[in-house]
Amino acid sequence: MSGLSIRARLPLADFALDVDLALPGRGVTALFGASGSGKTTLLRCVAGLARAAGRVEVNGELWQDDARRICLPTHKRALGYVFQEASLFAHLSVRDNLAFGQKRIAPAERRVSHDAAVELLGLGHLLDRSPERLSGGERQRVAIARALLTSPRLLLMDEPLAALDAARKQEILPYLERLHDELAIPVIYVSHSMDEVLRLADHLVLLEQGRVRASGPCRELLARLDLPIALDEEAAVLVDTTVAAHDEAYQLTRLAFAGGSIQVTRKALAVGAPARLKIQARDVSIALAADNPSSIVNRLPARICGFAPAAHPAQCLVRLDAAGTPLLARITRLSKDQLGLVEGMDVVAQIKSVALVG
Ligand SMILES: Nc1ncnc2c1ncn2[C@@H]1O[C@H](COP(=O)(O)OP(=O)(O)OP(=O)(O)O)[C@@H](O)[C@H]1O
């Protein structure tokens, strides 16, 4: 059967993991949750490093099934594991570190070639270096390539960017995006960062105290008001658009979607190309009518479909529907009252800024 099915119960001293998840068999699933919610413990159960009661099936391969007394040891599970800190062999060159990953797999079972991994992670010029002469980001790219060369059926990544500074993170994210676009290997990706989730995840699992608070397509969960991710400073929705036209005079690109269109600064994208937009709640404001002059270019008719408290008591979250596309706005409670905003009301969503993500 295609898909990942993970049932795991693991009582620990002051904590218990208890999850039952059905996840897509390809793409990136982000595991998101507060510190101590059980993200690493869940990965360790999938890897067989912690012995939970339950069942683990990965695209038709059974790794554990207590009912049938099956529990493969970690080395028999075809998985790649990438940790916060790359654990490379210091005495081996990058080339030999990669060869080590590949040697573990019989040639007939290799699904990722050395050249493909080197190309995908941009390691060509680093092959003769030793790990101590690599930056943190480069080391992490080698660790990812080495994991890929073991031809895993599942890649587990536990906050792979957490040990890197902001600049190194931005440097490595495009490689992870390529991995996502070009490889069919499913990835479970633990992260605390909304930015990483927005850029990489197709599916999202929110863990709370060892339990699944929500699991579903990233787009759907991000737009919900009842989940803690809506309270994140970086809360945002994702909107799939298509490049509709370029305005050469004003150097803008118009992106169309079901709810209307949005103009962004001119992008080097072909008309008809897909573009994924991130719209942050803090960048959306609400006006009552479209005819008020404003410098905000992107103004979409939308209907209010719900309110929720925001993290700060001065603010509230508003869920809007722009012809079927959900948007989130974070506004002050004062403006909500002054404008008399209520559920069901038709308003104008003013979008101050958007970002293209992938
Ligand atoms: N071997 C163990 N024995 C007892 N308790 C453990 C053990 N391993 C983890 N825990 C506890 O289980 C809980 C979940 O830990 P885990 O590392 O899975 O959380 P996490 O969500 O990955 O956290 P973080 O984001 O900080 O890495 C924590 O309360 C931790 O103290």
The ligand as an SDF file (V2000), in Angstrom:
LIG
                    3D

 31 33  0  0  0  0  0  0  0  0999 V2000
   14.7060    8.1160   26.9400 N   0  0  0  0  0  0  0  0  0  0  0  0
   13.8460    8.9060   27.5470 C   0  0  0  0  0  0  0  0  0  0  0  0
   13.3970    8.6400   28.7840 N   0  0  0  0  0  0  0  0  0  0  0  0
   12.5020    9.4340   29.3970 C   0  0  0  0  0  0  0  0  0  0  0  0
   11.9730   10.5340   28.8260 N   0  0  0  0  0  0  0  0  0  0  0  0
   12.3760   10.8580   27.6030 C   0  0  0  0  0  0  0  0  0  0  0  0
   13.3220   10.0740   26.8880 C   0  0  0  0  0  0  0  0  0  0  0  0
   13.5120   10.6400   25.6770 N   0  0  0  0  0  0  0  0  0  0  0  0
   12.7390   11.7370   25.6480 C   0  0  0  0  0  0  0  0  0  0  0  0
   12.0530   11.8770   26.7930 N   0  0  0  0  0  0  0  0  0  0  0  0
   11.0800   12.9280   27.1080 C   0  0  0  0  0  0  0  0  0  0  0  0
   10.0810   12.8500   26.1300 O   0  0  0  0  0  0  0  0  0  0  0  0
    9.5800   14.1580   25.8070 C   0  0  0  0  0  0  0  0  0  0  0  0
    9.6440   14.3810   24.3110 C   0  0  0  0  0  0  0  0  0  0  0  0
   10.9910   14.5460   23.9100 O   0  0  0  0  0  0  0  0  0  0  0  0
   11.3870   14.7970   22.4060 P   0  0  0  0  0  0  0  0  0  0  0  0
   12.8660   14.9400   22.3630 O   0  0  0  0  0  0  0  0  0  0  0  0
   10.7660   13.7440   21.5740 O   0  0  0  0  0  0  0  0  0  0  0  0
   10.6640   16.1710   22.0940 O   0  0  0  0  0  0  0  0  0  0  0  0
   10.8370   17.1450   20.8460 P   0  0  0  0  0  0  0  0  0  0  0  0
    9.4770   17.5580   20.4570 O   0  0  0  0  0  0  0  0  0  0  0  0
   11.6930   16.4910   19.8150 O   0  0  0  0  0  0  0  0  0  0  0  0
   11.6100   18.3450   21.5260 O   0  0  0  0  0  0  0  0  0  0  0  0
   12.6690   19.4010   20.9210 P   0  0  0  0  0  0  0  0  0  0  0  0
   11.8850   20.2410   19.9450 O   0  0  0  0  0  0  0  0  0  0  0  0
   13.0950   20.1920   22.1180 O   0  0  0  0  0  0  0  0  0  0  0  0
   13.7750   18.6340   20.2860 O   0  0  0  0  0  0  0  0  0  0  0  0
   10.4040   15.1260   26.6190 C   0  0  0  0  0  0  0  0  0  0  0  0
    9.6640   15.4710   27.7660 O   0  0  0  0  0  0  0  0  0  0  0  0
   11.6410   14.3230   26.9950 C   0  0  0  0  0  0  0  0  0  0  0  0
   12.1460   14.7700   28.2130 O   0  0  0  0  0  0  0  0  0  0  0  0
  1  2  1  0
  2  3  1  0
  2  7  2  0
  3  4  2  0
  4  5  1  0
  5  6  2  0
  6  7  1  0
  6 10  1  0
  7  8  1  0
  8  9  2  0
  9 10  1  0
 10 11  1  0
 11 12  1  0
 11 30  1  0
 12 13  1  0
 13 14  1  0
 13 28  1  0
 14 15  1  0
 15 16  1  0
 16 17  2  0
 16 18  1  0
 16 19  1  0
 19 20  1  0
 20 21  2  0
 20 22  1  0
 20 23  1  0
 23 24  1  0
 24 25  2  0
 24 26  1  0
 24 27  1  0
 28 29  1  0
 28 30  1  0
 30 31  1  0
M  END
$$$$
